[in-house]
């Protein structure tokens, strides 16, 4: 046997490793290990310490042990009460396990003692000095190793022993410690330990940085907590609720009691949870709070109970508005059905008529008669879809659309909701607001109206929507299809006088501080006011003139000390100046080449005189008066009809080769278009060509074909009212419009004779003077 080889007992170690020169206490519990210690005591107290690869193996074999271990000497043994033995060992040398001899009571091993390879050169000294300095810095950073340990390290001169001792104090894993144990070259071992120490120092620096950050964060959190607790205590002393916590609880209670659908409630509570976690200074906190406030302020279940009394509703509507029978009838029908079913969806009405006829005030009266809240939203000039449907919450300054804002103002789920000036909407690159209204005004869809800001479905099915418009021409077809159209024509002279006497005069007298004892406007004064100072379909200008009279009367009462002012047709010019209009637009005499047409405009009906002049030429047809394409085509059609029937109409068949014809419609600055001037132009042309005068008392409206047929037109009621205002006695109209005569007030029918015609021959028979009917 080689002198460096020995046979000694084996002591397997679990989770621990002993370096040479290292003194350590070991607790031994396995029977074979205790016998190994006892056998070692019989022969020089030497024992081989080998570390197990797997700590869970109870009876290790040669494969379970690292082959490089430590030859140690047992310095002391002590039996403990629990049966284990505490042994003090001192590492002597590195050794390699050559062979394992397993017996029944003990395991012996053949080992070969290994010696360190030391060079004792300058590089080795430099590595020792570097290691010592790094170890000193490590001790300062870690604060887990005492200064006395460093004092013992400084005095060591052997490089291998220095490396082993420092490695024993480093927090290395068993595998890393085993790697150090297996290195025999002192220089390489020193480098390995230097690398370990530097890695540990970096880790300790990172731990220190993290620890400082955490400490600062904890200090800040503790400070905030302390300040919040102080604030709570102060608020409690002052009797206030406990800051944000109290606010969140209050909001949670409101959400639970709001009556909103469960899906919406879940969203609101989720947003409230986010709001609670965010600091008050956060911008998002304000956005979420604003959103929750909107959800809470919207009505979800609050509703007014409809006053289902048809008689009472009729009284209110009649009291507030004179005439307008169709609208009143429709509202009363809705009430009657509601009284029977109590489940009818809110109707969607569209009141169409000229300005000043009372569309908006009528909607307010409907709300009063139903006992519902009233809300009005003006759509005039709206050209952005988000004005109707709202902005997404991701945008700065986002707001719900006008529909949701209106519902917030209404405070109930079943108001009368007025969409004013629906025909004045426009569109641009930001979308089409009229398309956004399709969902609002569709009874099948508005149960789940979606606003971009609210995002959750909102029920509009119980709302009674009323839209107003001056004309249907600018309302898109799909939107028009969803509404029930009710036309409100202008008022007759008799209706205007009635409205002025019962509504406008009392209202203006009250606003101007005048009682019945101070101002009186007699019936003849009202008639003069309507005839000579206003010319409109509605009563807005009439109200302004009444206000003017009230102001003048107030000044007279104050400055001239009169007790009462009386306004009559004789002195009305003192208050309003010279007459603005001549009552009746009818011509003073029957004239050749002049026919009176009836036109329909967005502000009601109007008379439209058409003049024809002939002079020598080559058959050129000149049209003036800012006419649209349709009116120009009507003139061409009339001209062609006359040429085709010239001989039958007693007109020179060659008239178009000898004369130029000029057709003019006065008020050239006002654009005019439409097909209903066809028979008027033909009559004026035939009058000019035959020399027969057109009756001054006749007005006419109707479209003409090349065969002379008269086709139906629209707006007969408005045109009839303009004929009545103009003082005409006869109105020629298409036979197919006879059904519209039911809409014309009796006061107009009493003064005007309506003549239904199917062909131009019938028109001429009634319009031209001297032609037999």
C-alpha positions in Angstrom: 0.0 0.0 0.0 1.2 3.5 -0.8 2.1 5.6 2.2 -0.5 8.2 1.1 -3.2 5.5 1.1 -5.1 4.6 4.2 -8.0 2.4 5.3 -10.3 4.4 7.6 -14.1 4.3 8.6 -16.5 6.2 6.4 -18.8 8.9 7.7 -21.3 10.0 5.0 -22.5 13.7 5.4 -25.9 15.0 4.4 -26.1 18.7 3.4 -22.7 19.7 4.8 -19.1 19.6 3.8 -15.9 19.9 5.9 -12.7 21.5 4.5 -9.2 20.7 5.7 -8.1 22.8 8.8 -11.8 23.3 9.5 -13.1 22.4 13.0 -16.8 21.5 13.2 -19.4 19.8 15.4 -21.4 17.1 13.7 -24.5 15.3 15.0 -24.5 11.6 14.0 -27.7 9.5 14.1 -27.3 6.6 11.7 -26.2 3.4 13.3 -23.4 2.6 10.8 -22.1 6.2 11.2 -22.0 5.8 15.0 -20.1 2.5 14.7 -17.7 4.2 12.3 -17.0 6.9 15.0 -16.5 4.1 17.6 -14.1 2.1 15.3 -12.1 5.3 14.5 -11.5 5.8 18.3 -9.8 2.4 18.3 -7.2 3.5 15.7 -5.8 7.1 15.7 -9.3 8.7 15.6 -9.1 9.1 11.8 -12.3 9.1 9.7 -13.1 9.9 6.1 -15.9 12.5 5.6 -17.6 12.3 2.2 -20.7 14.3 1.2 -23.8 12.6 -0.3 -25.0 13.7 -3.7 -28.6 13.2 -2.6 -29.5 14.0 1.0 -32.6 11.7 0.9 -30.5 8.4 0.5 -30.3 6.7 3.9 -27.8 3.8 3.0 -25.4 5.5 0.5 -23.2 3.4 -1.8 -20.1 4.5 -3.6 -22.2 6.0 -6.5 -24.1 8.2 -4.0 -21.0 9.9 -2.6 -18.6 12.5 -4.0 -15.2 10.8 -4.5 -13.3 13.7 -3.2 -13.7 14.2 0.6 -11.8 15.2 3.7 -9.7 13.0 6.0 -10.5 14.3 9.5 -9.6 13.6 13.1 -12.1 13.1 15.8 -11.3 15.5 18.6 -14.2 14.8 21.0 -17.4 12.7 21.2 -20.5 13.2 23.3 -23.5 11.0 23.5 -26.8 12.9 23.6 -30.0 11.8 25.4 -31.9 11.2 22.1 -29.4 8.5 21.0 -27.4 10.6 18.6 -23.7 11.3 19.0 -22.2 14.8 18.8 -18.7 14.7 17.5 -16.1 17.4 17.1 -13.9 16.9 14.0 -10.9 18.7 12.5 -10.3 18.4 8.8 -6.7 17.4 8.0 -6.3 16.7 4.2 -8.2 16.3 1.0 -8.5 12.6 0.1 -9.9 10.6 -2.8 -12.1 7.6 -2.2 -10.6 4.6 -4.0 -12.6 1.6 -2.7 -15.5 1.0 -0.4 -15.5 -2.0 1.9 -19.0 -2.5 3.4 -19.2 -4.8 6.4 -22.2 -5.7 8.6 -21.5 -3.1 11.3 -19.3 -0.6 9.6 -18.2 0.8 6.2 -14.4 1.3 5.7 -12.9 3.0 2.7 -9.6 2.9 0.9 -8.5 6.5 0.4 -5.6 8.3 -1.0 -4.5 11.6 0.6 -4.1 14.5 -1.8 -1.8 17.4 -1.4 -2.3 21.0 -2.5 -0.2 22.3 -5.4 1.3 25.6 -4.3 3.6 27.7 -6.4 4.7 30.4 -3.9 5.2 33.0 -6.6 4.1 36.6 -7.1 0.9 35.8 -8.9 -0.1 33.5 -6.0 0.7 36.3 -3.5 -1.3 38.8 -5.5 -4.3 36.5 -5.7 -4.1 36.0 -1.9 -4.0 39.7 -1.3 -7.0 40.3 -3.7 -9.0 37.6 -2.0 -8.2 39.0 1.4 -9.3 42.6 0.3 -12.5 41.3 -1.4 -13.3 39.2 1.7 -12.9 42.3 3.9 -15.3 44.3 1.7 -17.7 41.4 1.7 -17.7 41.3 5.5 -18.5 45.1 5.6 -21.4 44.6 3.1 -22.9 41.4 4.5 -22.5 42.1 8.2 -23.0 38.4 8.8 -19.3 37.6 9.6 -17.5 38.9 12.6 -14.4 41.0 12.5 -12.6 38.4 14.6 -13.0 35.9 11.7 -11.3 38.4 9.4 -8.5 38.8 11.9 -7.8 35.0 11.8 -7.9 35.0 8.0 -5.3 37.9 7.7 -2.7 35.8 9.6 -2.9 32.8 7.3 0.1 32.5 4.9 -0.8 29.2 3.1 -2.8 30.0 -0.1 -4.8 26.7 -0.1 -5.7 27.0 3.6 -6.7 30.7 3.0 -9.0 29.7 0.2 -10.6 26.8 2.2 -11.2 28.9 5.2 -12.9 31.8 3.3 -14.9 29.3 1.2 -16.2 27.8 4.5 -17.7 31.2 5.5 -19.4 32.0 2.1 -23.1 31.1 1.6 -22.3 28.6 -1.2 -24.4 25.6 -2.3 -23.1 22.1 -1.5 -22.2 21.5 -5.2 -20.2 24.8 -5.3 -18.4 23.9 -2.1 -17.6 20.5 -3.5 -16.2 22.1 -6.7 -13.8 24.1 -4.4 -12.8 21.0 -2.5 -11.9 19.1 -5.7 -9.5 21.9 -6.9 -5.9 21.0 -5.8 -4.2 23.9 -7.6 -4.0 26.7 -5.0 -4.0 29.5 -7.7 -7.1 28.1 -9.4 -8.9 27.7 -6.0 -8.1 31.3 -5.1 -9.5 32.5 -8.5 -12.6 30.5 -7.9 -13.2 31.9 -4.4 -12.5 35.5 -5.7 -15.2 34.9 -8.4 -17.7 33.7 -5.8 -17.0 36.7 -3.5 -17.5 39.2 -6.3 -20.8 37.5 -7.3 -21.9 37.6 -3.7 -21.0 41.3 -3.4 -23.1 42.2 -6.5 -26.0 40.2 -5.0 -25.6 42.0 -1.7 -25.5 45.4 -3.4 -28.7 44.6 -5.3 -30.4 43.4 -2.1 -29.3 46.6 -0.4 -30.7 48.7 -3.2 -34.0 46.8 -3.3 -34.2 47.0 0.5 -33.7 50.7 0.5 -36.4 51.1 -2.2 -38.8 49.0 -0.3 -38.0 50.9 2.9 -38.7 54.2 1.2 -41.9 52.9 -0.2 -42.9 51.5 3.2 -42.0 54.8 4.8 -44.1 56.7 2.2 -47.0 54.3 2.6 -46.8 54.5 6.4 -46.7 58.3 6.1 -49.8 58.3 3.8 -51.5 55.9 6.1 -50.7 58.0 9.1 -51.9 61.2 7.4 -55.1 59.5 6.2 -55.8 58.3 9.7 -55.2 61.8 11.0 -57.6 63.2 8.3 -60.2 60.6 9.3 -59.9 61.6 12.9 -60.2 65.3 12.0 -63.3 64.6 9.8 -64.8 62.5 12.5 -64.4 65.3 15.0 -65.9 67.7 12.6 -68.8 65.4 11.9 -67.9 64.8 8.3 -68.1 61.4 6.6 -64.8 59.5 6.4 -63.3 60.9 3.2 -63.1 58.7 0.1 -64.1 55.6 2.1 -67.3 57.2 3.1 -67.8 58.5 -0.4 -67.3 55.1 -2.0 -69.8 53.5 0.4 -72.3 56.2 -0.3 -71.9 55.7 -4.0 -72.2 51.9 -3.6 -75.5 52.4 -1.7 -76.8 54.7 -4.4 -75.9 52.2 -7.2 -77.7 49.4 -5.3 -80.8 51.5 -4.9 -80.8 53.1 -8.4 -82.9 50.5 -10.0 -80.6 50.1 -13.0 -80.6 46.7 -14.8 -78.3 44.1 -13.3 -75.8 44.2 -16.2 -75.4 48.0 -15.8 -75.2 47.7 -12.0 -72.3 45.2 -12.4 -70.5 47.6 -14.6 -71.1 50.5 -12.2 -69.8 48.5 -9.2 -66.8 47.3 -11.2 -65.9 50.9 -12.1 -66.5 51.9 -8.4 -64.0 49.3 -7.4 -61.4 50.8 -9.8 -62.2 54.3 -8.5 -61.6 53.2 -4.9 -58.2 51.9 -5.7 -57.0 54.9 -7.7 -55.5 57.9 -5.9 -57.7 61.0 -5.9 -55.0 62.9 -7.8 -55.2 60.5 -10.7 -56.7 61.9 -13.9 -58.5 58.5 -14.5 -60.1 58.8 -11.1 -62.0 61.9 -12.2 -63.1 60.3 -15.4 -64.5 57.2 -13.6 -66.2 59.4 -11.0 -67.9 61.5 -13.7 -69.1 58.2 -15.4 -70.5 56.9 -12.2 -72.3 60.2 -11.6 -73.9 60.0 -15.0 -75.1 56.5 -14.4 -76.6 57.6 -11.1 -78.3 60.7 -12.3 -80.0 59.0 -15.2 -83.6 57.9 -14.5 -83.9 54.1 -14.6 -87.2 53.4 -12.9 -88.6 56.8 -12.0 -91.8 57.5 -13.9 -94.7 59.9 -13.7 -98.1 58.4 -13.7 -100.1 59.4 -16.9 -103.3 61.3 -16.2 -105.5 59.2 -18.4 -108.4 61.6 -18.5 -109.3 62.3 -22.2 -111.8 65.0 -21.3 -109.3 66.9 -19.2 -106.6 66.6 -21.8 -108.9 67.9 -24.5 -109.8 70.9 -22.3 -106.0 71.7 -21.8 -105.2 71.4 -25.5 -108.2 73.6 -26.5 -107.3 76.2 -23.8 -103.7 76.5 -25.0 -104.2 76.2 -28.7 -106.9 77.3 -31.1 -107.5 75.0 -34.1 -104.9 72.2 -34.8 -107.6 69.7 -34.7 -105.6 66.8 -36.3 -102.9 67.0 -33.7 -105.3 67.1 -30.8 -107.2 64.2 -32.2 -104.0 62.1 -32.4 -103.0 62.8 -28.8 -106.5 62.1 -27.5 -106.5 58.8 -29.4 -103.2 57.8 -27.8 -104.6 58.7 -24.4 -107.7 56.6 -25.0 -105.7 53.5 -26.1 -103.4 54.0 -23.1 -106.3 54.1 -20.8 -107.5 50.7 -22.1 -104.1 48.9 -22.4 -101.7 50.8 -20.1 -98.8 49.3 -22.1 -98.7 51.2 -25.4 -95.2 52.3 -26.6 -94.6 56.0 -26.8 -95.7 57.3 -30.2 -93.2 59.2 -32.4 -95.0 62.2 -33.9 -93.5 64.7 -36.3 -95.2 68.1 -36.5 -94.5 69.7 -39.8 -95.5 73.3 -40.6 -94.3 76.9 -41.1 -92.5 78.8 -38.3 -94.8 80.4 -35.7 -97.7 78.0 -36.0 -97.2 76.7 -32.4 -95.4 73.3 -32.9 -93.1 73.7 -29.9 -95.7 75.1 -27.6 -98.1 72.4 -28.7 -95.6 69.7 -27.5 -95.4 71.4 -24.2 -99.2 71.4 -23.9 -99.2 67.6 -24.7 -96.9 67.0 -21.8 -99.1 69.0 -19.5 -102.2 67.2 -20.6 -100.5 63.8 -20.0 -99.0 64.9 -16.6 -95.5 64.1 -17.9 -92.2 66.0 -17.6 -91.2 67.9 -20.7 -87.7 68.2 -22.2 -86.7 69.9 -25.4 -83.5 69.4 -27.5 -82.8 71.6 -30.4 -81.2 69.8 -33.4 -80.8 72.9 -35.6 -77.2 73.0 -37.0 -76.2 69.6 -35.5 -73.7 68.0 -37.8 -71.7 65.7 -35.6 -73.0 62.2 -34.9 -71.5 62.3 -31.4 -73.8 65.2 -30.5 -76.6 62.6 -30.6 -74.8 59.4 -29.6 -72.1 60.9 -27.3 -68.3 60.6 -27.3 -66.3 57.6 -26.2 -64.9 57.9 -22.7 -61.3 57.6 -24.0 -61.6 61.2 -25.4 -60.7 64.2 -23.2 -63.9 66.0 -22.1 -66.1 63.2 -23.3 -69.9 63.7 -22.7 -73.0 61.7 -23.4 -75.1 62.7 -26.4 -78.1 65.1 -26.4 -80.6 62.2 -26.0 -79.0 61.0 -22.7 -78.5 64.6 -21.5 -82.2 65.2 -22.2 -83.2 62.1 -20.2 -81.1 63.4 -17.3 -83.0 66.7 -17.4 -86.3 64.9 -17.7 -85.6 62.9 -14.5 -88.2 60.3 -15.5 -88.2 57.4 -18.0 -91.4 58.5 -19.7 -91.2 62.2 -20.5 -92.5 64.0 -23.6 -89.2 64.5 -25.5 -89.2 67.3 -28.1 -86.7 67.0 -31.0 -86.9 70.5 -32.3 -85.9 71.5 -35.8 -85.2 68.0 -37.0 -85.0 69.2 -40.6 -82.2 71.6 -39.8 -79.6 68.8 -39.1 -76.6 68.5 -41.4 -73.7 66.1 -41.8 -69.9 66.3 -42.5 -66.8 64.2 -42.0 -67.7 63.6 -38.4 -70.7 61.4 -39.3 -74.4 61.7 -40.0 -76.5 62.7 -37.0 -79.7 61.8 -38.7 -78.5 58.2 -39.1 -77.8 58.2 -35.3 -81.4 59.2 -34.7 -82.7 56.1 -36.5 -82.1 54.0 -33.4 -83.7 56.6 -31.2 -86.9 56.9 -33.2 -87.4 53.3 -34.1 -90.0 51.8 -31.7 -88.4 48.3 -32.3 -84.9 49.4 -31.4 -85.0 52.2 -28.9 -85.6 49.8 -26.0 -81.8 49.2 -26.1 -80.5 52.6 -27.1 -76.7 52.7 -27.0 -74.8 55.9 -26.2 -71.1 55.9 -26.8 -70.3 57.4 -23.4 -72.7 55.3 -21.2 -72.0 52.2 -23.3 -74.7 50.3 -21.5 -78.2 49.9 -23.1 -80.8 52.5 -22.1 -84.6 52.0 -22.5 -86.3 54.8 -24.5 -89.4 52.8 -25.3 -91.6 54.7 -22.8 -90.6 58.1 -24.1 -93.1 60.0 -26.2 -91.0 61.6 -28.9 -92.3 64.6 -30.8 -90.2 66.1 -33.6 -90.8 69.4 -35.3 -89.8 70.5 -38.9 -90.6 73.3 -41.3 -90.3 71.0 -44.3 -90.0 67.3 -45.0 -87.8 67.8 -48.1 -84.5 67.8 -46.0 -85.4 64.9 -43.8 -83.8 61.6 -45.0 -86.3 58.9 -46.1 -85.4 56.2 -43.5 -85.8 58.7 -40.6 -89.1 60.0 -42.1 -90.3 56.4 -42.3 -90.1 56.0 -38.5 -92.3 59.0 -37.7 -96.0 59.7 -37.9 -96.3 62.9 -39.9 -98.9 65.5 -38.9 -99.0 68.6 -41.1 -99.9 71.9 -39.4 -100.8 74.5 -42.0 -100.9 78.2 -41.4 -103.8 79.9 -39.7 -106.7 81.7 -41.4 -107.5 85.3 -40.7 -110.3 84.4 -38.4 -108.1 82.0 -36.4 -105.4 84.6 -36.1 -107.8 87.1 -34.7 -109.1 84.5 -32.2 -105.5 83.6 -31.2 -104.5 87.2 -30.8 -107.7 88.0 -28.7 -107.5 85.0 -26.4 -103.8 84.3 -26.1 -101.3 86.8 -27.5 -102.9 90.1 -26.2 -103.4 88.8 -22.6 -99.9 87.4 -22.5 -98.2 90.6 -23.7 -100.3 92.8 -21.5 -99.2 90.8 -18.5 -95.6 90.9 -19.5 -95.8 94.7 -20.0 -97.6 95.3 -16.7 -100.9 96.4 -18.4 -104.3 95.4 -17.1 -107.6 95.3 -18.9 -108.4 98.7 -17.3 -105.3 100.3 -19.0 -105.3 98.9 -22.5 -108.0 97.7 -24.9 -107.5 96.4 -28.4 -110.9 96.3 -30.1 -112.0 93.6 -32.6 -111.7 96.0 -35.5 -108.2 96.9 -34.3 -107.2 93.2 -34.3 -108.6 92.7 -37.8 -106.6 95.7 -39.1 -103.5 94.4 -37.3 -103.8 91.0 -38.9 -104.7 92.3 -42.4 -102.3 95.2 -42.8 -99.3 94.6 -40.5 -98.6 90.8 -40.9 -98.4 88.4 -43.7 -97.3 85.0 -42.4 -98.5 81.5 -41.9 -97.9 81.5 -38.1 -98.5 84.2 -35.4 -94.9 85.1 -34.4 -94.9 88.4 -36.2 -98.4 89.1 -35.0 -97.2 88.6 -31.4 -94.3 91.1 -32.0 -96.8 93.7 -33.3 -99.0 93.2 -30.2 -95.9 93.7 -28.1 -95.1 96.9 -30.0 -98.6 98.2 -29.2 -98.2 97.3 -25.5 -94.9 99.2 -25.3 -96.4 102.3 -27.0 -99.4 102.1 -24.7 -97.1 101.9 -21.7 -95.2 105.0 -22.7 -98.5 106.9 -23.3 -99.8 105.9 -19.9 -96.7 107.0 -18.1 -95.9 110.2 -20.0 -99.4 111.5 -20.8 -101.1 110.4 -17.6 -103.9 108.8 -19.5 -106.1 106.3 -17.6 -106.7 104.0 -20.5 -105.5 103.4 -24.1 -107.9 102.0 -26.7 -106.6 100.7 -30.0 -109.0 100.6 -33.0 -108.7 100.3 -36.8 -108.9 104.1 -36.9 -105.9 104.9 -34.7 -103.7 101.8 -35.1 -101.3 103.7 -37.4 -100.4 105.9 -34.4 -99.0 102.7 -32.8 -97.6 100.7 -35.7 -97.0 103.3 -38.4 -98.3 103.2 -42.0 -99.8 99.9 -43.2 -97.2 97.5 -44.4 -99.3 95.3 -46.6 -102.3 95.8 -48.9 -105.1 93.4 -47.9 -105.7 91.0 -50.7 -103.2 90.5 -53.5 -105.8 90.0 -56.2 -105.4 92.3 -59.2 -107.6 95.3 -59.3 -108.7 94.6 -62.9 -108.9 91.6 -65.2 -105.7 91.6 -67.2 -104.4 90.0 -70.4 -101.3 87.8 -69.9 -101.3 87.8 -66.1 -102.5 84.8 -64.1 -102.4 84.3 -60.3 -100.7 81.0 -59.2 -100.7 79.6 -55.7 -97.4 78.4 -54.2 -96.3 76.4 -51.2 -93.2 77.5 -49.3 -91.5 76.5 -46.0 -93.2 79.4 -44.3 -96.7 78.6 -45.6 -98.7 79.3 -48.8 -98.3 82.4 -51.0 -99.7 83.8 -54.2 -97.5 83.8 -57.3 -98.5 86.1 -60.2 -97.1 85.0 -63.6 -96.8 87.6 -66.4 -96.4 86.9 -70.1 -95.4 89.5 -72.7 -95.2 89.1 -76.5 -93.1 91.1 -78.9 -91.9 90.6 -82.6 -89.2 88.0 -82.9 -88.5 84.4 -84.0 -90.2 82.3 -81.4 -87.7 82.6 -78.6 -89.0 81.6 -75.1 -87.4 83.8 -72.3 -87.9 82.8 -68.7 -87.0 85.1 -65.8 -87.6 85.4 -62.1 -85.0 82.9 -60.7 -86.9 79.8 -61.7 -85.8 76.3 -60.9 -85.4 73.5 -63.5 -88.9 72.1 -62.8 -90.7 75.4 -63.4 -88.7 76.0 -66.6 -89.8 72.5 -67.8 -93.4 73.4 -66.9 -93.1 76.5 -69.1 -91.7 74.5 -72.0 -94.5 71.9 -71.6 -97.2 74.6 -71.6 -95.6 76.2 -74.7 -95.5 72.8 -76.5 -99.1 72.1 -75.6 -100.2 75.5 -77.0 -98.3 74.9 -80.2 -99.9 71.5 -80.7 -103.5 72.9 -80.1 -103.1 76.4 -81.5 -105.9 76.2 -84.0 -108.4 74.9 -81.5 -107.5 77.7 -79.1 -108.0 80.4 -81.8 -104.3 81.1 -81.9 -102.3 81.8 -85.0 -100.4 78.5 -85.7 -97.4 80.5 -86.8 -97.3 82.6 -83.6 -93.9 81.1 -82.5 -92.3 82.2 -85.8 -93.4 85.8 -85.5 -93.1 86.5 -81.7 -90.7 86.2 -78.9 -92.4 85.2 -75.6 -91.2 86.4 -72.2 -92.5 84.7 -69.1 -91.7 86.5 -65.9 -92.4 85.6 -62.2 -92.0 88.7 -60.0 -89.8 88.7 -56.9 -86.8 87.6 -59.0 -84.4 87.4 -55.9 -86.5 84.6 -54.4 -85.8 81.1 -55.8 -88.9 79.4 -57.0 -89.4 75.8 -58.2 -92.0 73.1 -58.3 -94.4 71.6 -60.9 -97.7 73.2 -59.6 -97.3 76.4 -61.7 -97.9 74.4 -64.9 -101.6 75.4 -65.5 -100.9 79.0 -64.4 -98.2 79.4 -67.0 -100.3 77.8 -69.7 -103.3 80.1 -68.8 -101.1 83.3 -68.9 -99.6 82.2 -72.2 -103.0 81.5 -73.8 -104.3 84.8 -72.4 -101.5 86.7 -74.0 -101.8 84.9 -77.3 -105.6 85.2 -77.6 -105.9 88.6 -76.0 -108.5 87.3 -73.6 -108.1 88.6 -70.0 -107.7 86.4 -66.9 -110.2 86.9 -64.2 -108.8 88.9 -61.3 -110.6 86.7 -58.7 -109.2 83.4 -59.8 -106.1 81.6 -58.4 -104.9 78.3 -59.7 -102.5 75.4 -58.9 -101.8 72.2 -60.8 -99.2 70.4 -62.9 -99.7 70.1 -66.7 -98.8 67.4 -69.2 -98.1 67.7 -72.9 -101.7 66.4 -73.5 -103.2 69.1 -71.3 -104.0 66.8 -68.4 -104.0 68.4 -64.9 -102.0 66.4 -62.3 -102.3 66.6 -58.5 -100.2 68.8 -56.3 -99.3 69.1 -52.6 -99.9 71.7 -49.9 -103.5 72.6 -51.0 -104.5 73.8 -47.5 -101.6 76.2 -47.3 -102.3 77.5 -50.9 -106.0 77.9 -50.0 -105.1 80.0 -47.0 -102.8 82.2 -49.1 -105.7 82.6 -51.6 -108.0 83.6 -48.8 -105.5 86.1 -47.5 -105.2 87.6 -51.0 -108.9 88.0 -51.3 -109.4 85.6 -54.2 -112.9 84.2 -54.8 -112.2 81.1 -56.9 -109.4 78.5 -56.7 -108.9 76.1 -59.6 -107.3 72.9 -58.4 -106.7 69.3 -59.8 -109.7 67.0 -59.5 -107.5 64.4 -57.7 -106.9 66.8 -54.8 -110.7 66.9 -53.9 -109.9 64.6 -51.0 -107.8 67.4 -49.4 -110.7 69.7 -49.2 -111.7 68.2 -45.9 -108.6 69.7 -44.3 -109.5 73.3 -45.4 -111.2 75.4 -42.6 -114.9 76.1 -43.1 -114.2 79.9 -42.9 -112.1 79.6 -46.1 -114.7 77.4 -47.9 -117.3 80.0 -47.2 -115.4 82.7 -49.0 -113.7 80.7 -51.8 -115.2 78.5 -54.5 -113.1 75.5 -55.2 -113.2 74.2 -58.9 -111.7 70.7 -59.4 -110.5 70.3 -63.0 -108.9 67.4 -65.0 -107.9 69.1 -68.2 -106.6 72.5 -69.3 -109.8 73.2 -71.3 -111.7 73.3 -68.0 -109.1 75.7 -66.5 -109.5 78.1 -69.4 -113.3 77.9 -69.1 -113.1 79.2 -65.5 -110.1 81.5 -65.7 -110.5 83.5 -69.0 -113.1 86.2 -69.1 -115.6 85.8 -71.8 -115.1 82.0 -72.3 -118.2 79.9 -71.7 -117.9 77.4 -69.0 
